[in-house]
Amino acid sequence: MVNRLVQSQSLYLRKHAYNPIDWWPWCDQALEAARREDKPIFLSVGYSSCHWCTVMEGEAFSDDEIATYLNANFVPIKVDREERPDLDSIYMQALQMLVGQGGWPLNIFLSPDDLVPFYGGTYFPVEPRYGRPGFLQLLEILRNLYDTDKPKVGAVKSQILDALQQSAVLPADDNLSNELLLRGLSASTKILISSGQGTSFPMIPYGLSALRGVRLMEPTDSLNPDEICLRRGFDLALGGIYDHVAGGFHRYTVDPTWTVPHFEKMLYDNGLIMEYLADLWSQGHQDPAFERAIAGTVQWLKREMWAGYFYAAQDADSFVTLDDDEPEEGAFYVWRESDLRECLTDAEVSALSADFVITADGNFEGNIVLQRQHSGPLKADTETALKKLFTVRYGQSDIDTFPPAVDAAAAKNTVWPGRIPPVTDTKMIVAWNSLMISGLARAAAVFHQSDYLDLAIEAAEFILAKQWVNDRLHRLNYDGAPAVLAQSEDYALFIKALLDIQQASLAFSDSSVDDWLTHVKALQTEFDQWLWSAAAGGYYNTASDASESLLIRERSYQDSATPAANGVAISNLMRLFLLTEDLAYLDKAEKALRSFSVVMDQATRACPSLFQGLDWYRHHTLVRTDADNVARLLRDYFPTVVLVRHTALPDGATGQVCRGLSCRKPATSVEEMREQIAKSQQRDNVR
């Protein structure tokens, strides 16, 4: 038996196609059926590499008794949050209002007439456990509540709807002060300080803001941005969150010591981390561990995540044998001590043990997750040992392309030369590809690696060639077919990616620099046409013609694992102003900042990307110089500088530094130019 989801292009939705539940995708027909039959909507939101989503699919959603009751009494709708982040954002906010916390799977119950929620939760077990009710019992209680206590349901709905509507109305202010900026950068820096307990997430939007604090904040004994940012870099490059055998970063670790990861690999994390580590290097922290982590991640991308664009994610779980019924978390990545002694020489085991934490008992359920003991270069024998482990895992020592397991059936029905790999979600997401393009472009400039830039350009050219339908950017691509109108994060992050390519191209004397700027201006025009809020300022999450079924039209400003669109968009507008000298971009950036200024003042910890935009607004700098100096300056950390290759400088001049609408006297040496840039980057601060 299959349900409607079998026709879906989404890997996550297709995972539920063989459930006994009569799932609908989010569509007008499903919403109309719920209204016509007066059935509450059970909305379940998740994504393909979500561990607890997979668990619930195999438990509650595969249970015949639960399915029978759910089908008779509710209209069940499944949503892939990576297809519809706008729906996910609204209902996640509602869930947090209902129960005080959120997460995935996001399971929420909506009234059919107005789509307002009245109850919600995350993972629900089949039987009561973990302090959560059994799912069938919960369904019976909620259907009875819906039928017999309309006033109570209505009261909950009214409270949630009022709160959602109020959250969408953001008061504007004129406070764009230096004090506000420093407070925001300080808050981001504090978030990077480990609490010593619980899980550890990369938190790169905060890291990128904290890096800016290195130049603007006076270090103290309790808050030294440079030390804190460097520590985060080492946590990432040395910890178990990085795949030291084959490259790429896992999503987070389940401990405060960065040892045992939750093993899925998300494209967005890897793009952001690459940019962060490249920025650390450009600040002067040139540890070989950072360069190795970036190079290994690029190799992973080319080998396992590339089809002319970048795939979205790889699962945490994989099968140990082809006969297994269920996959195991981390099976593709972990080692037993006996594995190491079987495939390595004594000298290689000794070298590996000196560079990594190796114990007989392991650090993850009797297994070993590789975690480095120190920074710096690895020993030659250690690198040899890691290459042998690569061969054990993949069955080959030298692989240019490793074909993805596109679903569980493909993973189990293929004879793999090494271990059975986790499932790869092969869809293309514009926003996530853009984050990786930006990371590659920044690393290309900092390490002067033209092959990194070539990869970024090829991915960008795929989007430019394939993702427009009827003159509108589309968010996803499934096997060559574009799908789903782009949302604000797709526009903002792709514009940033194109600007990052434009700047990085200057380091390689690329003749297409002007072409990239042309693409940026056209894309910004489209973004403004469909998503700009003329009344309030800032950008809505969804286009004006794609918001009919949404409870509210959000202008998201809170960063999560990825940066919020409005913060990125403001930075883009400032960069465009510098590159084009068109004041309209500056005016838009200022209006957007003012529209979020109260949020920045009152919810300082929530919006690091807005503070990056404010940094651009207060310290935007244009530098005109020759090709050789552009390449040199791109390797430095000047976070609010735009570079222009310029050949018509006055005689004897090395370059010219412009701050806002005024320019300094042309510099006559590289040293003088660097000094002028540094002052422009700190002009509101006394250190």
PyMOL commands that set and color helices and strands:
alter all, ss='L'
color gray80, all
select helices_A, chain A and resi 4-7+11-14+28-37+51-58+60-62+64-73+85-99+135-148+150-167+178-191+204-216+225-238+267-282+288-304+337-343+346-355+380-394+408-412+430-447+450-466+488-508+513-531+565-580+583-595+597-602+604-606+608-619+627-634+670-681
alter helices_A, ss='H'
color red, helices_A
select strands_A, chain A and resi 24-25+41-46+75-80+106-110+117-121+252-253+261-262+265-266+313-314+317-318+328-329+424-425+428-429+468-469+472-478+481-485+621-625+641-645+655-659+662-663
alter strands_A, ss='S'
color yellow, strands_A
deselect
rebuild
show_as cartoon
